[in-house]
Amino acid sequence: MWFKPYTLEMLQSLRAANMGHHIGFEFTELGPDFLKGRIPVDHRTTQPFGILHGGASCVLSESLGSVASWMTIDPELYRAVGLEINCNHIRAVTEGFVTGTCTPLHVGRRTQVWQTDITEDATGKRVAVSRLTVAIIDHGTLSTQKDAVHIGG
């Protein structure tokens, strides 16, 4: 399913100096139709009451889904950008690591939908489930959007 023969080492280089780096995200496994990664449950990823922050679960999901989507396209011609993400939080985690397993629900020419099941490493129990919808846009679209007039907000 991947556009090129990607490796975990190649994917790890995508983490430098961005959100994933700041929260300790790492890719852990790559298969023919899935991508796995994990984050620690620590001071970087918990909310004030000491449990995994829902936003950290979303970062894990979007990191996996965006990269998985990017892996299915020709990056010289297209970009994969998130349109919508949702996440159902099922149980609290206070320490250790959580792992996301991202799989495709729909891989289309202009849109893709990826599901990430997030589990606690220590118990294997489901912590959250998330869906990410991604738009596939032409490579030049992002550079022209920054020149557009922003209305509102």
WOLIN-V525386 format. One record per residue. N is the residue number from 1. RES is the residue in one letter. PSI is psi in radians with two decimals (NA if undefined). OMEGA is omega in whole degrees, 0 to 359 (NA if undefined). Layout:
<<N/RES/PSI/OMEGA> <N/RES/PSI/OMEGA>>
//
This chain:
<<1/M/-0.49/183> <2/W/2.54/182> <3/F/-0.67/179> <4/K/2.88/177> <5/P/1.40/181> <6/Y/2.70/176> <7/T/2.82/176> <8/L/-0.67/180> <9/E/-0.72/179> <10/M/-0.74/181> <11/L/-0.62/180> <12/Q/-0.57/181> <13/S/-0.32/179> <14/L/-0.21/185> <15/R/-0.21/188> <16/A/2.27/171> <17/A/0.74/173> <18/N/-3.00/185> <19/M/-0.79/180> <20/G/-0.72/178> <21/H/-0.76/184> <22/H/-0.52/182> <23/I/0.10/177> <24/G/0.40/180> <25/F/2.48/172> <26/E/2.50/172> <27/F/2.43/183> <28/T/-0.47/182> <29/E/2.55/180> <30/L/2.18/178> <31/G/-3.10/183> <32/P/-0.38/180> <33/D/0.52/177> <34/F/2.80/175> <35/L/2.31/179> <36/K/2.59/175> <37/G/2.90/181> <38/R/2.81/175> <39/I/2.66/175> <40/P/2.70/171> <41/V/1.67/183> <42/D/-2.88/184> <43/H/-0.38/180> <44/R/-0.39/190> <45/T/0.08/180> <46/T/2.79/176> <47/Q/3.10/187> <48/P/-0.36/181> <49/F/0.14/172> <50/G/0.16/178> <51/I/2.79/181> <52/L/2.20/181> <53/H/2.37/179> <54/G/-0.58/177> <55/G/-0.59/177> <56/A/-0.67/176> <57/S/-0.69/178> <58/C/-0.69/177> <59/V/-0.75/178> <60/L/-0.85/181> <61/S/-0.82/182> <62/E/-0.61/177> <63/S/-0.81/180> <64/L/-0.85/183> <65/G/-0.69/180> <66/S/-0.76/180> <67/V/-0.74/178> <68/A/-0.75/178> <69/S/-0.80/178> <70/W/-0.60/181> <71/M/-0.28/182> <72/T/-0.07/185> <73/I/2.92/173> <74/D/1.86/185> <75/P/-0.18/175> <76/E/-0.44/183> <77/L/-0.49/189> <78/Y/2.84/172> <79/R/2.61/175> <80/A/2.12/182> <81/V/2.44/180> <82/G/2.38/175> <83/L/-0.74/184> <84/E/2.49/175> <85/I/2.47/171> <86/N/2.72/183> <87/C/2.23/173> <88/N/2.11/180> <89/H/2.17/190> <90/I/-0.71/179> <91/R/2.72/182> <92/A/2.59/174> <93/V/2.39/183> <94/T/-0.20/181> <95/E/2.97/177> <96/G/-2.45/180> <97/F/2.69/169> <98/V/2.50/181> <99/T/2.36/176> <100/G/2.35/174> <101/T/1.98/186> <102/C/2.22/180> <103/T/2.66/182> <104/P/2.42/169> <105/L/-0.54/179> <106/H/2.19/176> <107/V/1.61/181> <108/G/3.13/181> <109/R/-0.59/182> <110/R/-0.32/175> <111/T/2.66/176> <112/Q/2.65/176> <113/V/2.21/182> <114/W/2.38/177> <115/Q/2.37/176> <116/T/2.11/173> <117/D/2.16/182> <118/I/2.19/182> <119/T/2.67/175> <120/E/2.24/182> <121/D/-0.74/186> <122/A/-0.60/186> <123/T/-0.34/185> <124/G/0.07/181> <125/K/2.54/179> <126/R/2.29/179> <127/V/-0.69/182> <128/A/2.83/172> <129/V/2.40/186> <130/S/2.59/174> <131/R/2.37/179> <132/L/2.22/173> <133/T/2.29/185> <134/V/2.43/173> <135/A/2.43/174> <136/I/2.00/184> <137/I/2.79/177> <138/D/2.55/183> <139/H/-0.75/184> <140/G/-0.16/185> <141/T/-0.72/183> <142/L/-0.68/181> <143/S/-0.54/179> <144/T/-0.43/180> <145/Q/-0.54/182> <146/K/-0.34/178> <147/D/-0.11/182> <148/A/2.67/178> <149/V/2.29/178> <150/H/2.20/181> <151/I/2.27/178> <152/G/-3.01/177> <153/G/NA/NA>>
//
